[in-house]
């Protein structure tokens, strides 16, 4: 999956977890929560999480997690809650909170050169009195520019200005990204954006649930317009105009499934060729407004969408409707930094999507905002308090053991011809592993953040990031850059850099623990490593060579065999349903499901090799194999609200947690052997899928 914080930028980064859950409760930790954090901090298998009444051969997820699920409530401000990710993030955010509180008080930290800026950003976010007093006044100049739009040229320039001021373009965005055909250079990526609901289906699907969401969204837009000063009838009319514009955009929106196909996103154009791929737009005017007039080479990710936008700008949408649409999106993008009435209304829409009962407390929202805006500056003091050099070295040892297992798998694959095998081994050998934190920390010089209005500071952070990425266009690729901050409880594989990144945030219990057995560590963090490594050879990643270039390097017969095997995985997950009759999308989740299946195999092989090389340190009562699979499954113990589950099935490239356990494990003979599962058991698929 692509983490939401950098979805627009890391075009082909495949992340390990979706953010359906994270953070913590808006109240102090309960005794149960505190005990949960202490238990997770030990790592390894948690016997109390088990459901001994369940059969591991019929429903391994229930067997591994049933006790935990029965004893766990989802915090009010969360749409779901994991035994692993959520607990780690809660712990991480408490660390970050203490750092930022100290910096806001003026305490100095040697670990970061940007202590004052970090402290100012956090303090401006926490200053509710000033936020209430300022109201929407800090947005007045940008809203005035929108209100002054009279014709297509002035509209086009303001569209660019919104991109430069807020850092997010509507109805399309520009950012610097690697060229698909030449991974050594950065080009200007032009990407669809500018709808307020998650995907096109929310606008176009006639199903009653989607019609209900459309009604709630329109009411939400109207409520926000009222808060911004529109009278009731005017606000309601504005909401209908916004819905009309966004529905038109949704009709041209490239689907989430097609966006998983790199070749459908590869459309290079020089500045002179840009009007051919994206006609109807005065590009000179837009680029000037976006402070990007010197960009010379582009990739237009969605030409059909851009053609529709061009037609809309040429007259199919009125100037008045464009003003309304732009005004709405400035409010939408700024709502989190405005007075509490805006925050509460924005949360009501989030609640409709995810089912969360409460908004996270302000301190958590502020920690997350600073992490998103200045993640590497905040990450430096974080890593000093968490993962040391010894832990980093041990993690790298595990990664190399899993890469060695992949080398063995590639050498033995009977369906791969020799030429493709050599190229695959070359790609494996050239994978870069980034562990815990960057070798060189990012500069935030010139970001300009102070203790003024919070919405202004957020705009400065977004505009700074936009300028930073824009400045990379036309220059050699920076292969040392990270797309996640060190405190992130996640990991990713980036196809165009051929690299795997493991932030310090996830390299903690229960994923990785110095006191847990090696088998449990390989089942938890080892799976993360194998999963990300396999992404280099999943249905998307396999299309990129060792240097990160999009090109055909597989033999035709090998492609056919891979597609046949991948189709087995797609069918398996297409057949799964949740919430009664809602089918999982086997195409959308294919890459992640291949990565889970391959990652388990690699981590298991690496664990077995390690067990042979060292004395076993397993817990009494389990074999190493059983502990491996329990360590894996318990990382996915989760409770999720129905609204969030429906939302994620519709929009996310990961399968629901229980299927990420039972799905791949039901394909593994090693699992069946470990728990003595017989043919005919639900955890033993008759038609097993195997890719890597």
N, C-alpha and C positions, 0 to 999 in steps of 0.2 A: 504494500500500500504506500501511498504518498501521504506523509504526515501533513495535516492541514496547514501548519505554520509555513511550509515552504512548497506547497503544492504547485504554485505557479512557476517556481524556479527550477526545482530539481525534477525535470520533466520525466526522467526515466529512473528515478531512485525508487527502489522497492523496499519498503520498510517492513518491520517485523510485526508490529501490532497496530491495530486501529485504536483511536483515542475515544472509544465508547465509554471508557471509565478512566478515572484518574482523580487526583486530588483527594480531598477528605471532607469530613462533615463540617458544618458551619458552627458547631458547638464544640466545647472542649472534648478531647478523647474520653470515651467511656471506659470503665474497667475492661470490658470485653475488647474494645478497640486497642487499648494499650497492651493487653495480653496478646492480641493478634500480631501487633507490631513486634513484640518481643519474640514470639514464636517464629515469625518470618525471619527475624534477624539471625536466628540460629541456622537457617537453611536446612537442606536435607528433607527427608520424608517426614511429614506431620501425621502421626498415627491418628490424632483426634479428627483430622479432616476426612478420614475414611468412613464409608458406610459398609460395615461388615456384613450386613444383610444382603447387599447387592452382589451379584455374580460378576467377577471381572471378565468373564467370557461372554456375558450378555450385554453389559453396559459398563465399560471400564471407567468412563467419566463419572458415573454415579458411584461406582465403587471407590474411586480415588478421592472424590470431592463431596460425596453426599452428606457426610457429617458436617463439613464446613458450610455447605449451602443451607442446611437446616438451622444452623446456629448464627447465620449472618443476615443482617439487614442492610439494604442499600441506604447509605446516608441520604438525607433529604436533598442535598445539593448535587447529587450525582445521579446519572441515568443508569449507571451500572457500577459494579464493585468487584475487583479482582483480588484474589489472595496475594498475588505477586505485584503486578504493575501498580495497582492503586495504593497498596501499602508502601511500596518503595517511593512512589511519588509523594505520598503524604510525608514520609520521612525526609525526602529531599527538599520539599518546600518549607519544612520547618527549619532546615539548615539555612536555606536561602533567606528566609524571613529574618533570622537572627543577624545574618550578614548585612542585609539591607537596613534593618533598624539601627544597627550600629553606625553604618555609613551616613544615614539620615541625621543621626545625632552629631556627626562630625568626627567620628572615630576614624583613624587612619589605618589602612591595611596595606602591608607591603606587597601582598599578592596581586594587587591590581593598580594600574596607573590611572584608573578612571573612577576612583572611589567617590569623589565629590559628585561627578555626573550621575553615577548610579544612585547615590543617596538623594540627590535632587529629584531624579525621575520618580523614585519611590515616594518621596515626600509629597510631590505634586499630586500623585495619584491618591494618596491617603488623606489629602486635605479636602475633606468633604464640604467644609464650610465655604471655602473659596470656590469650589466647583458649583455649589448651589448659588452663590452670589453672582458668579460670572454668567450663568445660564448658557444661552447659545451665542452670546456676544462675540466670543472668539472665532465663530464661524461666519461672522457678518461679512467680512470682505470677500470670502469665496462665494457665499450665497449672493452677494451683490453682483459679482461677475456673471453668475448664472442668470440672474434676473435681467441683466443688461443685454443678453443675447437677443438679437433682432433678426438675424438671417443665417444662412448656412455657413458663410465664412466665419462669423463671430462664434457660432456654435462649435465649429470644428476646432477653433483655437481654444475655446474653453474646455472641450473634451481633453485636449492635450494638457491644459493647465491643471485639471483635476488629477491626471496621472502624475504630474510633477509635484503637486502640492500634497496629495494624500498618499502617493506611492502605489495606488491601485487604479487601474484604468477601467472606465466604463464608456461604451459597451465592449471595449477590447483593451488589452494590456500590451505594454512593451517591456521587455526585460532582456538582460544579457544571458545567453545560454550557449552551450557547445553546439557547434554545427554537427548535424547527424552524419554528413558525408566526410567531414574533416575534423576529427576530434581534437585537433591541436589548436583550433581557432574558436573564438567566441563571436557569435553573430547576434543581431537583434531579433529576438523571438516575438512575434505578434500572435497573440493568443486570445481566444474568446473569453469574455468575462462580462459581468454586469447583470446577472439575474440574481434575485434575492432568495429564491428557493433552491434546494440542493441540485436538482437535475431537471432535464426537460420533461420527464414523466410527471413531475409535480404540476406542470402546466397543461399537459396534453392527455394524460391517461384518464379515460372516462370512469374508472372505478370509483365507487362511492367514497372510499377512504381518501383518494386524491382530490375529489371534488370538495370534501370536507376541509382538507388542508388548504385548498385555494381560497375557500371562504374565510378561513382563519387568517391567512396571509393578507388578504385584502382588508380585513378589519384591522389587522396590525398596522398596515401602511396608513390607513385613515387615522388611527389613534396617534401615530407618531407625527403626522401632519398637524393634528390638532394641538399637540404639545408644542409644536414649532410656531403656532400662532394662527393657523387656518381655522375659520369657523366650521361648525359641523358639516353643513352641506358642501362647502368648498373642499374640506378634507376628504369627504367621501367621494366626491367627483374626481379629486386628484388620485385617489387610490385606484379608481377604475381606469384612469389613464395610464398609471404605472403598470397595472395588470395587462393592459392592451399592448404596451410597448414590450414588456418582458415576455409576453406570450409570443409575439412576433419573433423575438430573438430566440426563444425556445424552439420554435419550428425549424430554425436553421442550425441549432446547437448540435455539434458533433457529439454522438452518444458516448457514454462512459466506456462501452465495449470497444468502439472504434478507436478511442484514445489509447487503448492498449496495443494498437498496431502501429509500430514506429514508422513504417513506410507511408502510412496515411497522414503522418504529421510532417513529412519531409518535403518542403516546397521552397527551395532557395530562390531568392530574387535580389538583384542589385537595386539600388535606389531608383534607377531609371525603369526597372522592370516591375517595380512595386504596383503601379496602377493596373498592370495586366492581371496580376493575381488578386488584387483587392481594389477593383474599380469603384468609382463613385465617391471617393474620399480625396479631399485636397490634402495630399500627404505633406506638402511643404508647410502648409499652415498648421496641421496637426503636430508635426515634428517640432516646429518652432515653439508651439505652446507647451510641448512636453520636454523642452530643453534637450532635444535630441536631433537637432538639424544636421549634425555632422555624421550621423550613423549612415554607413554606406552599403552594408550587406545585411540581409534579413532572411528569416525563415518564417513564412506565413503558415502557421500550423493548421488552420482551418479555412481554406480558401472559400468554400461554399458559404460558410458563416459570414466571412468578411464581405462577400458579394451582397448578401442580404443586408448587412449593415450599411453598405454603400447605397443601396436602393432606398433604405429608410432615411438616410441623411439627404438623399437627393429629392425627397418630397413625399414619400409614402407615410411619413410621420410628421406632424406639424411641429413648428418651432415651439409653440406653447407646450405641446406634450413633451418635447425634449427637455424643456426647462423644468417641468414637473418631475420628470424621470431623474434628472440630474440632482435636483434638490433633494429628492427622496434618498438617493444613494449617498450623498454627503451626510445626511442625517443617519442613515443606516450604518455607514462605516465609522461614524463618530459616536454612536449611541453610548458605548461603554465608557466614554470620557465625559459625558454630559451629566446634568443633575439626575438625582435618583428617580425622578418620574420617567425619564428616558430609559434608564437602566432597567427599571421594573418592566416597562413595556417591551423592551428587547428580550428580556427574560421570558415574558409570556409567550413569545414566538418560539424561543428555544424550548420551552416547556411543551409546546404543541409537538415539536419534532422529537424530543427525547424522553419526555415524561418526568424529568427532574422536578422535585417538589419545591426546592429552595434555590435561590441564587447563592453561589459560593460567597463566603465573607469577603469584604473588601480587601483585606490583606492578601488573600490568595489571588484575587484578580490582579492586584498590583504586582505581586511576585511574578505571576505569569506574564504580565505586560512587559516588565523589565527584562525577563528572560527572553521574550520574543524579540524585543528591540535591541538589546545589548547582551546577547547570550554569552559571547565569549569573554566579555569583560566580567560578567557575573560568574562565569564558569571557573575562573582562576582561583578565587578563594574557595569555591566549592570543592574542587579536586584536592586541595590541600587538606580538607576535612574528611575526605572519604577514601578514595583508592590511592594507595601509595605505590611506589615504584615496584615493590615486591609483588603486589597483587597484579600490577600491569604485566610484569614478566611472566607470571603463571598463566594469565589469560592468553598471552601470545603463544605460550607453549601448547595450550589446548588448541588454538586456532591452527597451528602448524600440524598437529596430530590429525586434525580433521581434513586439512588439505592433503595430507599424505594418504588418508583413506580415499579421498576423491581421486587421487592419482591411481591408486590400485583399481578403483571402480572403472575408470576410463580405460585402463590397459586391458581389462577383462571383458568389456562390453562386446558381445558377439554381434550386435546389430550395427556397430559403427565401423566404417571402412578405415583403412590405414591413413589415408590422407586427412580425413576429417579428425581422426584420433590425434594425429600429430598437431594439427591446429588447435584442438581442444586442450591438449597438454601444454602447448605454448601459452594459451590464454590462462590456464590455471597457474602456470609458473610466473606470469606477469601480474597476477592480482596483488594489489597493495592492501595491506592491513593497517588500519588506523585504530589505535587503541586508546581509549579513555579521554584524550584531549589533544589538541593540535600541537605540532612541534613549534610552530610560530603562531603567536596569538594575533588576532585581528586588531587593526587600529580603528579607533573611533574618534580620531582627531577631527574637529569641525562639526560634530553632531549638533552642538548648540543647545543642549538641554540645560534648563535652569529650573527655578521653582515657580515659574509663571503658570498660567492656566494649563491644566492637565491636557486638555484636548490639543493645545498647541504643541506640547512636548511630544505627544503621540504622533502628531503630524510630522514633527521634525525627525523623529526616529524612523518613520516610514519613508519620508523623502530622502533621508540620508542613505537608507538601504537601497532605494531606487537609484540614486546617483552612483552609489558604489558599484552596483551591478551594471549600470549603463557605462561606467568608465572602463569596464572590462572588455567591451565590444571592440573588436579589431586588434586585440592583444593576445599573446599566447595564453593558453589555458593555465590557470593556477592549480596545479595538481595537489597542492597542500591544503586547499580550502576544505572546510567542513560545511555540511548543510544542516547539521543539528548542533545545538549547544551541548556542552559537556554534561549538564544535569539531566538531559533527556532520558526518559525511561524507554528506550527504543534502540534500534539499530537499523542499518540499511546497506543495500548493495546499489552502487551507482554504475549503470552499464556503460556510460560514455567515458567514465574514468577507470573502469574495471577495478573497482576498489570496494572493500568492505569496511564499514565504520561502526565501532562499538563505543558509544559514549560512556563516560564513567557512571552516568546515572543508572544504567542497567546492570553494571558489573557489581552488584550488591546482592545480599540475601533477599529472597530465597533463590534468585537465579545463580548467584555465585557466592560461595561461603568458604572461608579457609577452614572451618570446623566441620563442614559436611563431607560425606564420602565422595570419592571421585565419581562413582557411578551416578549419584544424585546430581552432582555438578554437570556431568556430561548430559544427563537427561534434561536439565534445565537450560543452563547457558550454552552447553554444547549444541543443543538443538538450535538455538539462536544462530550460532556460528555456522552450522551446517545448512540451515535454512537460507541464510544470506549468501553463502557460497553457491548453493544450488541455483539461486536467482541468476547467476551468470550463465546458466545453461537451461533456463526455463523457456517458455514459449516466446517471451520478449527478449530476455538477455542473450539467448543463443544467436540472435540476429546481429549481434555486435562482436567484432573480432577482438584480438588481444589488446589492440590500441584504443578500442572504443569506437571504431568506425562502423557505421551501418553498412554491411555488405554480405553477400552470399559466400559463405566459406564451408558449407556443408555439401556433401555429395547428395545427389537427388534421391538415391535409394535410402540414405540415412534420414533425410528429411521425411520421407514417407513413413519410415518406421517410427520416428519420433512422433509424428502427427497421430499415428495409429495408437501409440501408447498414451499420448496426452488425451486423446478422445475418450479413452477408458476412464481417466480421472474426471473429465468433464461430465460424462454420463453419470458417474457415481454421485457427484454433487448436485447435478440437475435433479436427481431423484429425491434428494432430501427436502423435507418441508418443515417449516416452523409455524407457530401460531395457527395450527390447523391446516391451512391450505396454501401458505405462502412459500413458494419454491425458492430455494437457493439458486443463484445464477452461476451455473457451472462454467460458463465462458468468462464472466467477469472475475471469478475467483480462481481461475485455472492456474495462473502463475504462482499464487500463494499456496495453493494445494499441492502443486508439484514441488514447491520449495519445502513444505512441511514433510512430504513423503520422502524426498531425497535427503533432507536435513536429518531426519530420524535415522535413516540408514547410515549416513556418514558418522553421526555422533555415536551410534551404537558400535560401529566398527572401530572407531578411535578408542572408545571406552574399553573394548575387548583387548585391543593391543596394549593399552595402558595397564590393564589388569594382568596381562601376561608379563609385562616388564617390571611391575612393582607388586609388593604385597597388597592384597585386598584389604580395604579398610571399611568394608560394608557393615551396616547395622545388623545386629542379631535378628533372626526371623525372616530375613529376605535374602534371596540370591542377588548377586550384582545386577543381573538382568532385570529382575523384578524392581529393584530399587531405581534403576535407570528409567523404566517406564513410569513408575510412580512419580519420580522427580519431574518427568515431562508433564504428566497429566495434571499434577497439582499446581504447576505454573499457570494453568488455564482455569482453575476453579473460579467461577464467576457467577454473579447474579446480575440480571439485566432486566430493565423495565421493557414491557411489550412495545412501547412507542419507539424506544431506542433500537430494539431488535428489528422492528419493521423498517426503520430509517436506514440502518446499516445494511440490511439485505438489499435494499433498493439502491444504495449508493457506494458500498464499500467493496474493495477487492479481496477482503478476507471473509472466510466462512465464520459463522458463529462459533464461540469457544468450544461447546461440547462436540461440535462436528470436527473441529481441528484436532480433537483428541481421538474420538472413535473412528473418524474417517480414515486417516492414514494408518492407524494401528491395525485396523481390520484387514489391511493389505500386507501386513508384515508376518511372515512365518516365524520370525524371531520372537515376536510378541506372543503368538499362539503357543510356542514351545515354552516360553518363560512361565506362563500361567496354565499350562496343560489344557488349552482350549481345543475341543474336538471339532471336527468337520460338522457343519450344521449349526454351530453357535453363531449368534449375531455378530460377534467380534471376529469371525473367520469368514471373509467373503469368498463365495464360490468362484467368482471371476475376479481374481486379484489384479490390481493395477500395479505396474512397475515401470518407471521411466528411467531413473538413474540408479 
